[in-house]
Amino acid sequence: MQSDSGGDVQRYATADFSLLGSWTAPVPVQAMLVVGDQLFVGSPLGVVYTMDLVSQGPFTFWGTCGGPV
């Protein structure tokens, strides 16, 4: 996974580095985590969104924390 300082996220294959998907998160991305088929993205303001990588559905609000992610 890769992200720029905005909300653009790209997923690449580990074998040949081919692009598997590209999405735009609703917040600037400071941190990313993949758990199973779920992608979590965290913003500098502590807002967290998640997206299912199988359905490649939209990002949905997951929660907030007390500070930057």
CORMO-V527741 format. One record per residue. N is the residue number from 0. RES is the residue in three letters. OMEGA is omega in whole degrees, 0 to 359 (999 if undefined). NEAR is the number of other C-alpha atoms within 8 Angstrom. Layout:
N;RES;OMEGA;NEAR / N;RES;OMEGA;NEAR
This chain:
0;MET;180;7 / 1;GLN;177;6 / 2;SER;172;10 / 3;ASP;182;8 / 4;SER;176;8 / 5;GLY;181;8 / 6;GLY;181;12 / 7;ASP;181;12 / 8;VAL;177;12 / 9;GLN;177;12 / 10;ARG;182;10 / 11;TYR;175;10 / 12;ALA;181;9 / 13;THR;183;5 / 14;ALA;185;4 / 15;ASP;179;5 / 16;PHE;175;7 / 17;SER;182;6 / 18;LEU;180;9 / 19;LEU;181;8 / 20;GLY;179;7 / 21;SER;183;9 / 22;TRP;174;7 / 23;THR;177;7 / 24;ALA;181;12 / 25;PRO;180;6 / 26;VAL;171;9 / 27;PRO;185;11 / 28;VAL;176;16 / 29;GLN;181;10 / 30;ALA;177;8 / 31;MET;177;10 / 32;LEU;174;7 / 33;VAL;176;8 / 34;VAL;185;7 / 35;GLY;179;4 / 36;ASP;182;8 / 37;GLN;174;10 / 38;LEU;175;12 / 39;PHE;176;12 / 40;VAL;180;13 / 41;GLY;182;16 / 42;SER;176;14 / 43;PRO;180;11 / 44;LEU;177;7 / 45;GLY;179;12 / 46;VAL;182;14 / 47;VAL;176;12 / 48;TYR;177;13 / 49;THR;178;12 / 50;MET;176;12 / 51;ASP;183;12 / 52;LEU;179;9 / 53;VAL;181;6 / 54;SER;183;5 / 55;GLN;181;7 / 56;GLY;182;8 / 57;PRO;172;6 / 58;PHE;176;10 / 59;THR;179;7 / 60;PHE;180;8 / 61;TRP;179;8 / 62;GLY;178;7 / 63;THR;174;7 / 64;CYS;187;8 / 65;GLY;182;5 / 66;GLY;181;7 / 67;PRO;178;9 / 68;VAL;999;11
